[in-house]
Amino acid sequence: INENYEKTGIIPIQYDLSTKLKRGHTMYLYDGKIRATVSSIQGRVIHATVENSGVLLQRKGINLPDTDFGGDVITDKDKADIAFGASQDFDYVAMSFIQTANDVQKMKVLMKNLGYDAKIIAKIETSAAIQNLDEIIDEVDAVMIARGDLAYEVTPEAVPILQREIIGKSRAKGKLSIVATQMLGSMTENPEPTRAEVSDVATATILMADALALRDETANGKFPIEAVQMMKRTILYAERHTPVETHFVYPEDTPEETSVSSAIARSIISLADAVGATAIVAETKSGATAREIARRRPKQSIIAVTSNARVSQQLAILYGVKSYVRKDGKMQATKLTEWLRRNNVLNTGDVIVTASGKYPGVVGTTDTIKVRTLE
């Protein structure tokens, strides 16, 4: 709704909520800083009673925990943004306020019509998404635990438990997990984080999420560089010194575990552990081999080599993976390993496990595992 607030006193929003909201529904504005209750709806204008003081800025979100969007979560602006992303060759599309797997299916149809093959991230931030979590994870490539919005949908005390559940189920299904929102929130205004925030980042690292994300800290914070540096330091320290090993109640053995690719991934990691390997170097065309290895969270670094630049970029947020682009050809894992040794990424004497296929550049042909000691 296009309105001039200074002239009319009506706050404009990009989505017509008058057909979705009902009297008594709760509204959380600007990450929950302002709470309001719908008192009436007149035409396309929503009247609400504000329950606390605060400052509302433009381009801030609205959380509606009581509202069912009935599968209508992709706005006209979203469609325009997706078309722009397709024209710019973006690698990932993140869907906000997903409620069901059907929302994702509609997005896939939209992207297919644009000839757009980016990966889809589901932002888990509604109570409906929690109720339909398994089906949503099955349908997407990655999930983001959008904790700020989620807290207003399910209560704050539920979020830490749901974070663990989502990470565990994503790992079990071989999907990426991203922890986001308010990780170092105080650094939006301050040069140092709170100790609780540092603990939060460390906990997400110990849970072995694939990636951690900053938002306001870098988007409009006063100390964006310092926030990234603090995030990196905390992650690296937690990875090197954690005294615990995380186990989830959600079994990692899924029906897909009987596939050849799963068996190969398990064998690669088992062999790497047995020989004390420094790294696993995997040739991959589609990224599937790297994802199968990474979902099991090996102790070794994972180095992926692919001829597809898009795949290489999409693998960048996968747990423990560093990806490189090389032309298709035999022995690319070995050639990359030698290049890494010459450039002091790997060292003489390091033991490396490589995974490759008889037919380079062909999806699904990884069938060879080798052990090499660098000389």
Protein Blocks (a to p, Z undefined) as FASTA:
>chain_A
ZZdfklnopacdfbdfklmpcghiacdeehhlaccddfbdehjaccdddfbdcdddehia
cddfkbcekhpabcfklmmmmmmmmmnopabdcdehifbfklmmmmmmmmmmnopabdcd
dddfbfklmmmmmmmmmmmmbdcddfklmmmmnojklmmmmmmmmmmmmmmnopacddee
hilmmlmmpcbdcfklmmmmmmmmmnopabdcdfklmmmpcblmlmmmmmmmmmmmmmmm
ocbdcddfbdfbdfklmpmklmmmmmmmmmmmmnopabdcdddfklmmmmmmmmnopabd
cddddfbfklmmmmmmgghiacddddedehklmmmmmmmmmnomacghiacdddddfbgh
iahiacbdcddddZZ
